[in-house]
Amino acid sequence: MKKKVKQKLTLDRPVTYQIRVPGHLDESWSEWDGEMMIAVENGGDDPPVTILTGTVDQAALQGLLRRLYSLGLPLISVECVECD
């Protein structure tokens, strides 16, 4: 029986993150970073939420968060979806 070895989250190992911000960011916004996929959730009467998903290291994640901040977009959530 193989035992799964959990790896610690590190600064230099890329992992997949999912970031949610309010509003609708279109696909042209992602041109500055081709590694993030963009999806928009429209929840009926609720305002739209943009979901950015991609595999990046901590430095790239910090750059992305700074970019969102400079655009005046508040964060709804930042989730590591492939963390061990």
Protein Blocks (a to p, Z undefined) as FASTA:
>chain_A
ZZdddddddfklccddddddedjddfklmmmpmkbccddddehjaccdddddddddfklm
mmmmmmmmmnopacfbdcdfkbZZ
